[in-house]
Amino acid sequence: MLHVAANARTKYLTGGIVTAAILCSTTAGAQSAPALPDFSGPWARSSMDPELLPSGPIPLVNLRRQPDDPHPNGGGDPLPLVGDYKNPILKPLAAEAVKKAGELSESGKINPDPSNQCAPYSPPYIFTIQLGVQMLQGKDRIVMLYPQDDQVRYVRMNASHPKKVVPSAMGDSVGHYEGDTLVIDTIGVKIGPVTMADRYGTPQSEALHLIERYRLIDIPTAKEAMIRHERRAGRNAGAPGTGPYDPNASEALQLTYTVEDPNIFTTPWSAQITYRRTVVPWSEQVCAENVVEYWPGMNVGVPKAIKPDF
């Protein structure tokens, strides 16, 4: 009996030590697990189009915009929009579409796009024109809000794409964290009448595959990237400098994305967007049909029937 009791007590003590060790290990693991990056709050930039990476295939640029050129209206959206249709990333049919869009714009007419047609800003077009983004980070989902025309994206976290994706305007997006980086994988973007990859009329197909990588960077690095981009692409009309940013913010947000669409592009290509925290209150811009002026300076009046319908 004494032997059995001693043996039981030994097992109890041993079990207690092992349990305590597991609990301590679990607690230590929880305490040492890196905190997720905080991307919440409004972010802004002051130039359209993506930033060019120092190497590798690059996205299209405006052939009518040269670095440090003064912009006639003080903004970063110079007209005409003539994309570099000779960029080697474009397949022949895509290059022809870009050339046609540029000729239309250069003639003073408007090339229909998601912005002027009040259509969904499918990615990656949404990166080229939106000047702000706000993330709502949840455990199982991230909601991405863009101010212009109330564009919204949903990202399912730690999930997989379904075997059969039903195409939608924003595509099917799944995300996960790799250390301090948020990685988003998007497929299944639905192609509409004016769906395009950039502001220059580059088409895209439902084969498009997009990878986004978001991370926080220091302010000096962000300033350097944004100023360099402004000198090349121009800046949006507004206060001088690089934007009404939060002077107390210690970090900025940088997005690097890679586009692959074998029906449109000869090779995958990457670009970059840099944002800083803004002090400007978040506002939404509603897109509504303009029956008087389709485009600045092109007042066509309200269409009228020759004779009444009834």
Secondary structure as UniProt FT lines:
FT   HELIX           2..32
FT   STRAND          40..44
FT   TURN            63..64
FT   TURN            67..68
FT   TURN            72..73
FT   TURN            85..86
FT   TURN            88..89
FT   HELIX           92..106
FT   TURN            107..108
FT   TURN            114..118
FT   TURN            123..124
FT   HELIX           125..129
FT   STRAND          132..137
FT   STRAND          141..146
FT   TURN            149..150
FT   STRAND          151..157
FT   TURN            169..170
FT   STRAND          172..178
FT   TURN            179..180
FT   STRAND          181..187
FT   TURN            193..194
FT   TURN            199..200
FT   TURN            206..207
FT   STRAND          209..218
FT   HELIX           219..233
FT   TURN            247..248
FT   STRAND          251..260
FT   TURN            262..264
FT   STRAND          269..278
FT   TURN            296..297
//
